[in-house]
Amino acid sequence: MDMIADTLLVAGAAGAAIYCLVLSRRLKKFNNLQDGMGGAVAVLSAQVDDMTRTMEKARKAAGNSSRELTDLTERAEDVSRKLELMLASMHDLSELSEPATDGLQESEEPLFLSQRNRLEAAQ
């Protein structure tokens, strides 16, 4: 009976050793940097790092573009307000002035130029 128990114990140990040997070979192939999953993981890790750097650069560029666009929009709104004011003042002045003649004499200054000169002098 002891002999059978010892034989079964040796067979179990041999089976475990063979299983460990097969598992060890599979893990070596799996972690191989040239052909296995280890290489794929290394490549993917490098690609993730590159993409992270690219995303940071894109985020900074988008932030700068956004700030520039905001500044340009504010400048355009300021210019728009000034133009509206100029148009309103020209409209008011044209109502007060006499109807324009078809021909201007050389010494006469067109109405819009005199208004522009007055606005520039006021600023």
C-alpha positions in Angstrom: 0.0 0.0 0.0 2.9 2.4 0.8 4.3 1.5 -2.6 1.1 2.5 -4.4 0.9 5.8 -2.5 4.6 6.6 -3.3 4.0 5.8 -7.0 1.0 8.0 -7.2 2.9 10.8 -5.3 5.8 10.5 -7.8 3.4 10.5 -10.8 1.7 13.6 -9.4 5.0 15.4 -8.9 6.1 14.5 -12.4 2.8 15.8 -13.8 3.2 19.0 -11.9 6.8 19.4 -13.2 5.7 18.8 -16.8 2.9 21.3 -16.4 5.3 23.9 -14.9 7.8 23.3 -17.8 5.1 23.8 -20.4 3.8 26.9 -18.6 7.3 28.3 -18.4 7.8 27.9 -22.1 4.5 29.6 -22.9 5.3 32.5 -20.7 8.7 32.9 -22.3 7.1 33.1 -25.7 4.4 35.4 -24.4 6.9 37.8 -22.9 9.3 37.6 -25.9 10.0 41.2 -27.0 10.6 40.3 -30.6 7.6 38.1 -31.5 5.4 37.7 -28.5 2.9 39.9 -26.5 5.8 41.6 -24.7 6.8 43.2 -27.9 3.3 44.2 -28.7 2.9 45.7 -25.2 6.1 47.6 -25.6 5.1 49.0 -29.0 1.7 50.0 -27.7 3.2 51.7 -24.6 5.5 53.8 -26.9 2.5 54.7 -29.1 0.5 55.8 -26.0 3.4 58.0 -24.9 3.6 59.6 -28.3 -0.1 60.1 -28.5 -0.1 61.7 -25.0 2.6 64.2 -26.1 0.7 64.9 -29.3 -2.5 65.5 -27.3 -0.8 67.9 -25.0 0.6 69.9 -27.9 -2.8 70.0 -29.6 -4.4 71.1 -26.3 -1.9 74.0 -26.0 -2.4 75.0 -29.6 -6.2 74.9 -29.2 -5.9 77.1 -26.1 -3.8 79.6 -27.8 -6.1 79.7 -30.8 -9.1 80.1 -28.6 -7.4 83.1 -26.8 -6.5 84.7 -30.1 -10.0 84.2 -31.5 -11.5 85.7 -28.4 -9.2 88.8 -28.7 -10.0 89.2 -32.3 -13.7 88.9 -31.6 -13.5 91.6 -28.9 -11.6 93.9 -31.3 -14.2 93.3 -34.0 -17.0 94.1 -31.6 -15.3 97.4 -30.6 -14.8 98.3 -34.3 -18.4 97.4 -35.0 -19.6 99.7 -32.2 -17.4 102.6 -33.5 -18.8 102.0 -37.0 -22.3 102.1 -35.7 -21.6 105.3 -33.9 -20.1 106.8 -37.0 -23.0 105.8 -39.2 -25.5 107.1 -36.6 -23.7 110.4 -36.5 -23.5 110.6 -40.3 -27.2 109.9 -40.5 -28.0 112.7 -38.0 -25.8 115.1 -39.9 -27.3 114.3 -43.2 -30.7 115.1 -41.9 -29.5 118.5 -40.7 -27.6 119.4 -43.9 -29.2 120.6 -47.1 -29.7 118.2 -49.9 -26.4 117.5 -51.6 -25.8 118.9 -55.1 -24.6 116.7 -57.9 -21.4 118.6 -58.5 -19.0 119.6 -55.8 -16.7 122.5 -56.3 -13.0 121.8 -55.8 -12.9 123.7 -52.5 -15.8 121.9 -51.0 -15.2 118.8 -48.9 -17.5 115.9 -49.1 -19.8 115.5 -46.1 -18.5 112.1 -45.0 -14.9 113.4 -45.0 -15.7 116.4 -42.9 -17.6 114.1 -40.5 -14.7 111.7 -40.3 -12.3 114.6 -39.6 -14.6 115.8 -36.8 -14.8 112.3 -35.2 -11.1 111.8 -35.4 -10.5 115.2 -33.8 -13.0 114.4 -31.0 -11.2 111.2 -30.2 
